[in-house]
Amino acid sequence: MFEMGDAGLGRLQSFFYEDIGQHLRRREQRASFAAYAFGLLSEGERKSVEPIAARATGDPEECQRMHDRLLHFTSTSTWDDHAVRLEAARYVAKALSAREPVTTWVIDDTGFPKQGTHSVGVQRQYSGTLGKVGNCQIGVSLVVATRTEHVPIDFALYLPKTWTEDPARRLEASIPADAVFKTKIELALDLIARAVADKIPGEIVLADAAYGTSHDFRESIRAQGLDYAVAVSALTHVFLVDAKNRRSSPQIAVGKVGGYLGSEAFRKYTWRHGTRDRLSSRFCFRRVKVAHDDGTELASREPLWLVVEWPEHEAAPTKFVLTTLPRRMSKKQIIRTMMERWRTERAYQEMKGELGLDHFEGRSFRGWHHHVSVVLCCYAFIIAERVRHFSPSARRSRPVRAFARAA
């Protein structure tokens, strides 16, 4: 990405030892954090404790001492993950905001493929990362985003009931007593509530249909004072409404709205110029109220935009989004905002491929969260440096690993 000179190294050391270090009570913790973080930033292919220790020293005895120290730091040592992650989030948000506003949060989840049955939270479950059911852990994340950058700032580990309701497994993985079963939606809402309480910049929540289809998820976002643009299932039912927000259609599944309105209701929009071609598709916007049985009168429900996408090469509409984004925004602005969600996968790929997000080989609840916290800090610093050195148009000109070499 760029050569890190003395100024960059000074910022890195200040970030690790001072900004993050203030949340690590003991000198040994601060030293271990820095050693582990530099190991994640290094060129090594594996970013777990053993290879990090091996790369740090060539002496077998010193290597063992380093291994034991890092293993204790990640898996046993008590330090506040939330405080460390929040410090990193504020650090990167400040850097991002100096170039362009942090406007959106993205809720998503990613899989951590595993062998065996002992890693905390692991079971055979569907993972979008794998594209199928596989043996893995699932982490739910909150990502802050600008027009050009995505930065995950918080994660929650999904614990299936096979873990939360098994005393032996809880004991084996040192799962805290207050860690109870929560759905991915509930974990996501916890992340959002925490970000609101921490005053993280952002005003619009984006999410895929696994979250957006949930009425409770959407209503909880509104209760936090945020807007949303979330994908929903084709089976979600709505009523079309007129300019005065009065019902103007029978109840209809969003998957059938395209056929109900006809292809002439769709217009082509281009929201971004890609490296090889313009990114465009056909969209239809209609004001709707969601049809759900929550005891409220239809007249009192909030009117929303339903945005239906019907790509030119498809026989029928393929994507459906409900959003509270205001009428004063142009349709092109709404589409551009909606489409920001898709770049989150790139951040996951960078964090896994270059920083070893999914390389942790420990089995404990605390260890997983400590490892993720250090990865989040490293990625926050990398992105902060990237926005300092490159204009938005050059943001993807070189990969993260070039920075890792410099570090």
Helices and strands as residue ranges (DSSP letters): H 6-14, I 15-20, G 21-23, H 27-41, H 49-56, H 60-75, H 81-97, E 104-113, E 123-127, E 132-145, E 150-157, H 161-164, H 167-172, H 184-197, E 204-207, H 209-212, H 215-223, E 227-231, E 237-240, E 252-253, G 254-256, H 257-261, G 263-265, E 267-273, E 278-290, G 298-300, E 304-309, E 319-323, H 331-339, G 340-343, H 344-355, H 365-389, G 392-394, H 401-406
